[in-house]
Amino acid sequence: DDTKFVWDDYLESCQAIAAPSALFKHVECSLQNGLKKGMVVEVANKNPAGTFWVSIIVMSCGQLLMLKPACCNDDDSSFNFWCDMSTCDVKQTGWCRNTGNVLAPPADLIDKIPKDYQPLLEKLVNESQTPSLQMLEQKTGYLPFDQIEIGMYFEVQHQLEPLSIWFVQVVQNLGGRLLLHYSCDHDHDNDFWLFYTDLRLHPIGWCRSDDGNNGRMFAPPKYLIDKYPTTNWLHEQEECYKVALNKCSPLDVFKDQDAIEEHGFEEGWRLEMLDEESSTFHVAHVAQVVNKNYFIIQSDVFEVSATTDALKCCHFASTNIFPMNWCKENGFKLQPIPGQSGEFDWDDYLQQIAGTPASPDCFFQPVEEDLRFEEGMKLEVVNPNKNNQLCAATIDKVKCHLLSIKLDHTPSVARILPWDSHEIFPIGWCESNNYPLKAPTRKTLPSKDVNSESSFKNELEGYHWCSKIYFNTTCYSGPYLHKSRLNVLPKSVGPGPVINVMITVLTKLIGCAYKSSRVLRELQLEGPAKSNMHHQVLRTRYKMKNYSATVDICMRSNQIDSYCRDVCRRLLCCPNLISTHLYPLTCPENCLKLARSKHYHHFGEKKRKIGRPRGGHSNIEGDVDETTKKPKEILRKIKLIFNQEQIGEDRSYIVCGGDVESSCGDRSDDVSVDGEMGVDEDSRSSSAASWAGRSQRKRSKKSTFIDDGDWLDERKLKRKKNEVKNYDTNASENIVRSTNKQKDSSLKLLTNPEKWDVMDVVEYIKTTDCSKFARIFKEQEIDGRSLLLLDLPTVQFTIEPKLGPAVKLCDLVENIKGAYFKQFSSVITV
């Protein structure tokens, strides 16, 4: 079923990757709104109202613009502001002069700009570019293809007669891929698709423009002349031109269309050509030189198949023509020429026909940096047999600038296309444009036995797929989970990928806890990592503190039942609380009939002492006999449980529900078993912390360790501070002296970090102790402005989760900020 196809699941099942969207140049161009940095506009002022002022575009993001008022200090960014074009009056420069509106600076800038600002303003307006009226007053959207409406007209060049032009009307606009219909044609049998940046497509008036048109003229396609022989085409031409002028597209649509350069081909030259429709290579020759921009090539294979066109119109940038012996050098097979036997040889063929080879210097050479496609990448491609259908496909082979692509639903069908073809798209393009995608059939999906449907099902469900996981809320919830919160959970989670479903289940359980940090502690990974488990970092928040722990999660469906029971065992609840089976009334374990004091021994660890769970986070002092506990056991209990130990190279973070303080949460402090009050958890933890403080002071009186997850109370902290005050006065003087030295040797910057680009930041980071982050900064495109906004939470979540390196990096950023405010900015901006 095509409607249920999901690219992420398909990539995971195929163990494949998607082709980067940046490689599809025509799609990237269609997402640029045309508002460039440095353009000048006139924007309405808030104070005084009814006036306008000239501003410079600093950055554009869709309909949002970051603007800088004109005549202000170039190095001062404190006056930059964001503007929404859909709600603010943004006009072209010169609009106030033409309409009689007042052009005056805002009230808060009068003291910041020169009094004689008129010459500076005129110079800025004359030397800068302003957006077109269509860009600023767009009603359909802010992307180029959004300006193309159904019913608009274009001029299009004939496929084999580039100097003959006729009118076409837009029937459908699919993200810039246009379905076009020839004017004067009464049916739609000959409608065709073109991307809006195709070199054959032009705005109305292009044919008659006075730019040395080299003989361009209006002429209907040959099939129209044969179809309607009695039509007065000169009269139809004038009528179509009048209608098209009233429904023409904006000229900004063609801002990304490349100009055609002059070629150097001569008539009779021999070469090799690619027929994209049949994906075959032919021996060909230059049949006609139309003008300095276009020439016609013809295949020397006279017996041409039905899907192959013997003639092709080419230009300098055509990527479907090649010099002699190119196919032989790159492993492609030329179609045989009738009358010749054996392997084709160019030398013999040229002697036989007395031909001249084409000069290799005349062929277009793509930039190698743009050719980053790899074998096995996934993409979406136009079906060669149905131009209105797009299919999921795989890159089978990459040679120079050509891609051999196989359709996933029919692997026997393959296409050979250039890397800049307008018929290939990144994955998700159809979904983003609300267009159906021809998905692979189940038989073509990877499996152990491609001829067996059951083999595919076992492969997909046995290793990746998870059925529904039910929350049986009638079962015993244990001492950690709140019953009322469990009752408001959804009945089930899934179906879906095993890892995703189990992460959701654990996240919901942590959110239902009396103390979310304690449940996270029980679920954290203990001991060495298991190779058959997925390791996920879960996060939660409790009492204004953040906690994180690495949790192991099953990866296959045959592990789900045992994994769910293991989670329930850790949480001391009924083994069927989370299960693949739904028990709406009675539990097979009869958990509700057991006495409460039996639950710990029956479902949990039998050696665990009956009472409230050990540990906790409290600042209440308690008296517990420390001699009854072994030092190693106490150290193990007070050790920080939410470590940041990295398991594997890839880490992901999930934020769980937390910071839930209510009367329900307070009930957990009064939990008792079998009618007797258990040992106070807060007292035990406080006593253990006290023992840890004394043992720590014995080892090193000058060190104090305090962490977000530590539970040392306020009195302990005061005692530590008093000990620091009693240190040797000479040592304190040395500390002050060294601190002064550090202040004297503050950071000196040669340039303003706010104006650094990404490479400037990378080069600077390489010269510091944090050079290992240079690659990450380049991948994340962190420029100077982004660098100044980094803080510790952002660094830990996105760049480096370990606390030590993250603090070092933040210290470097703080030093840069200090130097920036000291050297380059007198006003601190927020």
N, C-alpha and C positions, 0 to 999 in steps of 0.2 A: 504494500500500500504506500503510494508516494506521499500521501499527506502525513504519515507518521515517521517519515525519514528524518533522522537527526544526525547532522554531520559529526558532532562530537562522539556519539556512540559508534558511528561507523569507523571513524579514524582509530578509536580505541580497539575495536574488534580487528581491524586490519593491521594494527601496529604501524600506521602510516602517519605522515605529517602533511599539512596543507602548504601549498605554494604561497609564499609571502604576498600579501596584497599589493605591496609596493612595486612588484615586478610587472603589474598590469598598468602600463602607463596611461592608457586611455581611460581606465576607471579612476585612477588617481586624479587626472585632469578634470574629470566630471565632478569631483568633490571639492574643487577650489572655487570660491565665490567671486574671484576677480578683484577683491579689495586688497590692495597690496600695501606694504609698509612704505610710508613716505607720501602717500596720496593726501590731498588737502580737501577738506570739506568745511561747510559753514553749519554750525550747530546752534540751536536756540539756547539762550541763557536763562537760568532760573532767576537771577537777580542782576540787573533789572529785567523784568518780564517783557516779552515782546521784542527783545533785541537778539542779535546773533553775533557769533564771533568765530573766527577762522581757527580750525584745529587740524592737527596732523595725525594721521593714522599710525599708531605704534604697533598694534596687533589686531588681528581679526579672527573671530571664531564664530562661524555661522552668522547670525544676526547681531552678535555682540561685537562692539568695537572698543578698543582701548585708545583714547585720544589724548593728545598733548596740546594745550592751548598755544597758539602762535605767539611769538615774540617773548617767550619765557626763556630762562636759562636752560641751555641744552643739557647740562649736567644735573639739573634738579628735576627729579621725577616725582616730587611730592604733589605736583598739581595734575598728574595723570589721572584720568577717570574713565570709568566704563560707561558705555552708551548702548542702549537697546534700540536698534533702528526701527523696530515695530512700534515703539512708544514715543520716541524722541523725534523732533524735527531735524533731519539731516539733509542738507541741500548741497548742490554743486557750488563751487566758487563762482562768484558773479551773480548769484541768485538775488542777493539783497540789492545790488545795483540795478538789476533789471526790473525788480518788483517794487522798489522804493522803500524797502525795509531798512531798519537802522542796524548798522554794523558797528558794535561797540564792545569793548572788553568787559568781562564780568566784574562785579563790584569788588570781589575779593582779590582781583589781579591788578587793580589800578596802580597799587604801590609796587608791584613786582615787575612791571614792564616799562620800557623807556617812554618818556612823555611824547617824544617825536617818533612814534611807532609806524607812521604811515608809509615812509619809504621802505622799511623792513617788511611790512605786510605786502606791499605791491611786488617787491622782489620775490618773496616766497610764493605768491600766487602765480607769477609769470614763469617761474622756473620749475614749478611742481605740477604734477598730473592730478587731475580730479576725476572721480568716478563718473560713469555715464549716468544719465537720468534713469535708465532701466534698472541699474544696479541698486539705486537708492529708493526707487518707488516700485519695488517688486510686490506683486499681489499673490503670485503663485508659489514663490519660494526664493531662496537665496543662492541656490546652486544653478549652474548654467543650464542643465537640462530641465530644471523646473520652469524655465522661461518658455520652453517649447510646449505649446498647447495643441491639443488635437484640433485639426482644421487649418492650422497655419500652412503656408506655402513656402517652398524652396525651389531653387534652380538646381538641376542635376545634369551632369555630363553623361552622355551615352557611354556604355561600357567599352565599345570598340571605336567610337568616334568622339574623341575628347573635345572637339571643336563644335559639336552639335549639342545644344542645350534644350531642355524642356522642363515644364513645371510639374512638380509633384506636391501632393498634399499629405499631411501627417494623419495617419489613421490610428496609430497607437504609439505611445511613448513609454518604453520600458527602461527606465533608468538611463536614458540617453540612447538606447537602441530603438530606432524608429522604424515602424512599418509604414512604407510610403506607397502612394497610389498615383499613377500617371493621370494628369488632367485629360479630359475628353474621352477617357475610357469608361464605358458604362458598366463594366463588371470588374471584379477584383481577382481575376485569375492570374494576373501578372504583377500583383503587388510583391514588393521585395523589401528586405531588411538592410539598413545601413546604420552604423553608429554615427552620432551627430558630428564627430570630428573627422569623418571620412573625407578624403581629398576630392571626391566627386561632388560633394554637397556644398552649395553656396547660397548666400542670401539673395533675395529678390533684387534685381538691378545689376548683378555682377556681370551678366552677359553684355549689357550695354554700357558698362563703365568704361571711361576713357583712360585706360591704363596700358595701351598697347595690346589690345585683346588678341592680336594675331589671327584674325579671321573668325572669331566666335560668332555664332548665329543661332537663332531659335529654329529648331526643327523637331518634329515629333519622332518618336522611335519608329523603326521600320515596320514593326508588327502593327502599329496603329494605322499607318498608311495602308497596309494590306487589309486591315480589318474594316476600315471606313474609307473606301476609295473615293467617294463622292464628296467628302468634306472639304470645305474651303478652309484650309489650314492657316492662311494668312489672317483671315477674320477671327478664327478661333484663337490664334496667338495673341491678338490685341485684346480680345475679351478676357482671356486668362490672365493677361498681364494686369489689367485693371482690377480684377478681383483679387489677385495675389498682392497687389500693393496695399490693399486694405487689411490683409491678414498676413503680413510678412512678419518674420521673426526678428528679434533685436539683433543688432550687429555684434553685441557682446558674446553671443553664443559661439562665434567663430574665433574668439581670441586665442584659443589653444590649437587652432588648425595650423599645421606646418606649411611653410611656403615651399613650392617646388623649384628646385635649382635646375640649371641647365645641364643637359647630359652631353656625352661625347661619342655616342654610338653612330655608326654609319650603316647604310643599307647594305645587306649581304653578309654582314658579320655573323660568324657561327658561335653558338653558345649552348648552354644547357638550361632547361626551364623546369619549374615545378608546377604541375597542375594541381591546385589545392582541392578541387572538387573530387578528383579521383585519387589524390595522393600518390601520383606517379611522376617519374622524371622522364623528360623527352629531349632528344636532340632537336635544336631549333635554330632559326636564323632571323635576322632583322629584316622583316618584309617591307616596312615603310617607316620613314622618318617624317612624322607629322609636322613638327616644328622643333624649336630648341628645347622644349620641355617634354614632349611626348614622342614615343616611337612604338611601332607595332611589331611584335614577334610572332612567328608562325612555327608550329611544330613540323618537323620533317617526317614524323610518323603519319603517313597519309591515311592509313586505315585507323581512323580515330574512333574510340568507343563512344557510346551514346552519352556518357557522362563527362566527356572530355571536350573542351573547346579548343580548336586548332589555333585560334588567334587570341593574343593577349595584348592589352594596352599597358605599357610600362613607362616609367620615368626614372630619374636618377636614384631615388630612394627605394625603388622596388626591391624587395627581399626574396623574390621568387625566381631570379635569374642568376646564373653562375657561369664562371669561365670554364673552358674545356678541361676535362679530366677531374672536375671537382667531385663528381659522384664516385668515381673510382677511388679517389684518395680518402673519401669519408665513408665508404662502405654502402653506398646506395646503388641500386641497379637501374640502368637506363632501359627504357622500353625498346625492344628490337625494331629495326627499320625493315620494312618489307623488302625481300630480295637479298638480304644479307644473312649469312649463316655464321654461327660461332659467336665468340665474344666480340663486342663492338670495339673498334680501334679507331681513334680520331685521326691518326696519321694516314691510315689507308683511306679513310672516308674523305679527307680533305684532298688527297691526290685524285680520288675518283671524281669528285664534283668540282675540283679547282676552286675551293672555297677559301675564305680568309678568316682566321680566328679573331674573336673579339679581344680587345686590349683589356688585360686584367685590371688596369688602373681605372677603368670606367665603372666598375661595379661598386655598389655601396658596401661599406665595411662597418658593421655594427660595433658599438663600443663594448669591449669585453666586460667592463665593470657592470653593465646592465644585464649580463647573461648569467644569472645566478639560479636558474632552474636546475633541479636535480632529479634524477630518476626515482620514481616511486612517489613523487609529490602528487597530491590530489588537487583537482580544480573542476570547474564547470565549463563545458564546451558545447557549441552548437552542433546538433545532429546533422551530418551531411545529407541525410535522406529527408529530413524534415527541418527546414530552416526556422520554423516557429517553436522548436523544441530544444531545450537545454538539458544536458545529461551530466551525471557525475562521471568523472573520467580520471585516468591515471597517466602520468608521464612515463612512457615506456623507454624512451631513448632521447638523449640530448646530443646533438652534433652541431657544433658551431652555433648558428642562430636559429636552427630548426628544432622543433619538438615533435617527436613521434608520440601521439596520444591515442590511448585505447579507451573506448567507452566501457564503463563497468557493467552495464546491463547486457551488452553484447561484446565480449572481448575480441570477437573475430573482426569487428569493425574498428579500423584504426585510421587516424588522420595525421597528416604531416603538415604542420603550420609554422610560420615564422613566430618568433618570440613576441613581436609587436602586433600580432593579428588581433582584429577587433571581434573575433569569434571565440575567444577564450576569456574566462572571468574567474575571479577568486571564489573560494567556497563561501556560501552564504549570500552571494549576490542575488540569486533568485528569491531567497527568503526576504531579503531587505526590500526588494521591489515587488513583493507579493505576487510572484509568478511561479507556476508549478515547475518542479524539477523532476526529470525522469530519474528515479532512484534505481540502484541495482536490485535485481531480484534476489530472493533468498538463495537461489542455487548458485549465483555468482559471488556471493559473499565468501570470505575465506573459511575453510573448514578442513578437517582431516581427510574427508572423502568428498570431493566436489560432486560426485554422482549420487550422494545419499543425502536426502533431506533430514533424516534423523541425526546424521553425523553433525550437520550444521547446528541442529538444536542442542545437542549435547555439548558441542564446543562453546556455543554462546551462553547457554544457561548453566552449564557445569562449571564455568570458570569466571563468568562476568556478571551474570544476571541474578537478581534477587527478587523473590516473590514478596508478598506483603508481610510486614512485621507488625503484629498486633500488640496493643497495650491492654492486657487483661487487668483492668482496674479493680475487679472484685477480689483479686488475690492479695495476699499479705504484702504490704509495701515496705516493711522493715523500718529500722530506726532513722534512716537517712532521708527518705523520700516522704514528701507531704501528700497525704491522701487526697485532699481537696484539689491540689494542683494536678495530680494525676487524672482526676475525673474530668478535667476540662481539656485534656489532650485529645487530639483526633483519634479515632478508633484504630487507625493503622497508618503506616508509612510505606510507600512503595506502590507498585513495583518499580525497579530501576537497577542501575549498577550497584553491585554489592557494597562497594566502599562508600558511595554517596548515601545509600539508604542507612547504613550503620552509623555514619557520622551524624545524620539527622536524628536517629534514635538516641544516641548518646547525648547530643546537645539538648534534646528535650528532657531527658532524665536529669541532667545537671541543672536545668532550669526549674525542675520541680523539687529540688532539695531544700531542706531546712537551711543548710549551709552549703552553698554551691562549691566552695573551696574544698570542703571535706570530701564530697563525692568525687571531685576531680582528683583528689589525693588517692582515693581508693582505686580509681581506674587507671592511674598512671603506670607506665611500663616499669617493671622491676626486673633487674638482672639483665643479661645480654639480649640483644635484639634477635628476633626470630626471622629467618629469611622468608618464611611463607606468610608473613603478616605485613600489612601496610602500617607505617608509622606516621601518625598524624599529631600535630601540636594543637591542642584545644586550649582555649582561654576562657576565663570567667572573671567576674568582678564581685567582690563581697566586702561590705563595710568599707567602701572607698579605697579598696586595695585591688590590684590586678594580680591574677595568678595564671600560670600556664603550666602545662604538663604534657609530656609525650605519651600518647596512648596507642597501643597496638590494636589494629582492626583487621578482621578477616578479609580475605580477598576473593574467596570462591564460595559458591553456594553450598558445597558439601561441608563447609566449616560453620555455617550459620547457626545450626541448632546447638552445637557444643559451645560456640562463642556466646550465644545469648544466655545459656545456663551459667557460663563462667562469669558473665557480668552480674547476673543476679546473685551468684554466690559471693562476689566481692561486696555487694551492697546489702547482704544479709536479708534478702527478701525472697519471696517465693520464686522457684526456678521458672515458673510459667508467667511471671509478670510481663516479660517481653518474649514473644514466641511466634513461630510461624503458624501456629494454630490459635483459633479464637475459642475462648472458654467464657461464654457470657454468663453462665449461672454457677456451675460448680467446677472446682479445680481438681484435676486428677491427684494432686498431692494432698488434698484435704487440708490446705493450709489454714483455713478459718477455724477448723475444729481443734487444732493443736493449741495447747496452752502457750501463752506469750513467752514464758521462760524457756520453752522447748525450741523456739524458732532458731535461736543462735546455734544450738547443737545440731538441729535437724538440717538446716539449710546452709549455715555458715561454717566457719572454721571451728572445729570442736575444741581446740586447745585455747581458743580466745576466751578471756575472762568475761563473765556475764556482767553487763552494765553498759553505760554509755560508751560510745566509741572513743578510743584513746586519742590524744592530741587535742587540736582545737586552737582557737585564737582568742585569748582573753588576757586582760591585765589585772585579774584578781589574784591576790596572794593566797597560797594554800600551804598547809603543813602536811607533808607526806614523808614518811620514813624513807630517807634516801639510802639507808644501809641495806634495805631489803632488795635493792636493785643493783644489778651489776653495772659498772661504769660503761662498758661497751654497749649494753642494751639501752642505757639512757642516752648515750651519744647518738645511737641509731634513731631514737625516737625524736630527738630535738633537731636532727639534721634537716636542713631546708629541703622540703620535698618537691617544690616546684622548680626543679633545676632547668637550666637552659641547654642541657647536653644535646648536641646535634647527632642525629642518627641518619646516616646517609647524606647524600649531597643535596637532594631536593627536600625543601621544607615548605609546608603550607600551614596556615593558621586559621582556626575557626574560633570565633568569639561566641561563648555560650551565655545563656541567661545567668544573671547574677545580681548581686547587690540587692537582695530582697530582704528587707527588714520589716517585719510585721509581727502581729501577735502570734501568727502561726510559727514564725521562726523562733520566737521566745520559748515556745513549748518544748523545743528540743533540749533545753537546759534542764528540764524536769523529768526526762525520760527515766523510768525505773523498770526493773524486770522482776517479775514474780512478787510484786507488792512491796519490795524493799528498795530503798534509795541506793543507787549505785555510787561508786566513788566519783566525786566531782571532777569532771574532765578539766575544767579550767584550773582547779587546784593542782591537778597532776601536771599539767603543762607548765604552770607557773613555777612549781617546784623544780621541774626538770630544767627550766630556763635558769633558775637560780643556781643549780649545781653546775650548769654549763658556764655561767658567768665566773664562778670561782675557779673552775679548772682552766678557763681561758686566761684569767689573770695570773695564774701560776706559771703558765707557759710564756706569756709576754704581757707585761704590765702596760706597755705603751701602745697596744693595739686594741681597737674596739671594732667589732664587726656588727653592722646594723644593716638589715636588708628589708625590702618591702614585705617579705614573707616572714620576718622574724617577729617574735612575740615578747621581746623584753619590755617590761613595763616602764612607766615614767620614772619611778623611783630608781630603777636600775640605771636609766640614762643619766639621772642627776648624779648618782654615785660615780659613774664613769667620768662625767665632767669635772667632779671634784678631784678625782685622781689626776686628771690632766693638768689641773691648776697647780698641783703639788710637784710637778716635774721640776727638774733642775733649771734655775733661772738662766744659767749659761746656755742651756739647750734652747730655751725660748728665745734668747737674744740671737742665737744663730739662725733660728727660723725666721725671725723678723728681718735679719740682715739679708738672708737669701731671698726673701720675698721682695725686698726693695730692689735687689739686683734684677729680679725678674721683671719688675715694673719698669725699670730703666731700659731694659732690652726689649721693648714692645715691638710688635710686628710692623714692618714698614712695607707698604705696597707701592709698586711703581705705577700701576694703572687702577682705574676705578673698577672694582669687582662687579659692580652692577651691570657693566657693559661687556663683561666676559661672555664669549660664546662657549659652546660645549667643549671645543678643543682647547680653549684657554684654560678652562677649569681642569680638564684632564692633564694638561701639561703641568699645571701648578701642583696638583695632587701628587703627581709622580715625584716631585722634589721634596715631599714631606714623608713623615713616618707612616702615613696612611696610603702609601702608593698602591697597595693591593686593591684599593677600591677604585682605581682609575678606570678599569674595564667596566665596572658596574655603572660608574657615572656616565660613561660614553653610551652604554646600552640604554640607560634610563633618560638620556638627553638632558642632563642637568646643566643648565647654564649658570651665569653669575647670579641672576635674580633668584633662581631656584635654590642655589647653594646658600644664600643668605637666609632663606626661610626654613632650612632644615633644623629639626629639634630632635631630642632623644627618642620620643615615641615613634616619630616618623622613621628615623634611622633603624630602630629595632624591628619595626614591622616590615620595612621594604628593602633594607640594605644589609644589615648585620644584626641578627638576633642576639648574639653573645654580648654580654654587658660590657666587658672590658674593652674590646675594639670599638664598640659603639660610643662609649664615653670618650675615648681618645679622638674619634672623628668629630664628635660634637665639641670637644675642647678646641680643636683646630678651627671649626666653623665660628665659634665664639670669638676666637682671636681675630679672624678675618672680619667679623662684624665690628669688633672694636676698632680695628684699624680703618675700616670703611667710614664709620661715623666720625672718627677723629680727623681723617685726612680729606674726605671727599664730600661729606654731608654735614651741614650745620643743623638740619631739621630731621628729626627722627620720624620716619613714616611708618605707619602701621599697615 
